[in-house]
Structures are given as C-alpha cells and as structure tokens.
Amino acid sequence: MSIKTDYILKALNVLSWIVFIGLCLDAGIFIVYTVLKLMLEPEQAAKMWKEVDLTAVYNYSESYFVTLTSLIIIATILKALMFYVIIKFFYHKNFNLSKPFNETTKRFVLNLGYLSLGIAFFSSWGTGFVEGLTQKGVSIPDLRYMRLAGADVWWFMGIVLFVIAFIFKKGIEIQNENELTV
C-alpha cells in the first residue's frame, strides 16, 4: 500500500471520529432537550437550546412533540452508529486492502446498507410527520436543522451499498473457487 493511501486512510479515520463525536453530541443534545422540555417549563427549555425550537409542536400536542423528537433521536443515533461501524472497521484485525474480497468487508458494507436504509426509513417518516404538522398550521423549523432532511439520498445510498455488498459476495465466491482450483 502506498504512503499516499496510508495518509488518506488515516485522514478518513480521523474524519470519521470527528463526525462520530459530533453525531453523538447531536443525539445527546436532542435527548436532553426532550427530557428538559417535558420536565421543565417549555419556555425555560427553549432558552437552553435555540437551534431547534420545537415549542410550537410542544404547545400543539405533547405526544406529537415526543413522536417528532423520537424520530429525530433515532435517525441521529443510526447515523452515529454508522460512523461507529466505520471506525470499528478501521481497527478490525482482518482489515486488509491487499485482499479486499473477504467476509469482514462484505459484512461491513452490508451493515452500512442496513443502517442507511434505517436512517432513510426514519427520516422519511419524520419528513411526512413534519409535513402533516405543517398542514395543521404548526410552525416547525426546517428539516435540515432537525437532521431529518435527505431521506431520498439515504434510500439511494442504502440500495447502492446493497449492490456493492452482493458484488463482494460474488467476488468472495470467485476468489474461493480460484483458490480451490490452483
């Protein structure tokens, strides 16, 4: 493996750690925000975190507020879990780019595909839920701030990852056949 590839892999590893920590913070902030909003006065909780103010949803219905924040939290945790899987793969003892067609890599790509489809499912559900609330006249922040935007991209990515996983599966089969015939 060339030195340039080593640096790129190390940079991607560091970048994955940064994104993972950021997503964990996002999920934690949403959890704390939800708990504080339900336990404290809604106005006091709104002062604590102004990026995503869901006071209008809370005032409209507490159950809608819990549903929306749960969807946001689940989607954010799945994103963090995706980067945890990537970080774990970097430190896996079978991580070998000289022989990329192995069970570890196939399982890694397949897990990313499942997580991507999970994120797509909950983001789509959240987007539909927000559209329903908007039609009822509830003021809601933009989907980007609630980390629910881009469900179609997650669907696309999940399908692409499944295709790659099955290409890896076929590659493993061909590699095993070649090793047996030689």
Secondary structure as UniProt FT lines:
FT   HELIX           3..39
FT   HELIX           42..48
FT   HELIX           55..60
FT   HELIX           62..90
FT   TURN            93..94
FT   TURN            97..98
FT   HELIX           103..135
FT   TURN            136..137
FT   TURN            143..147
FT   HELIX           151..181
//
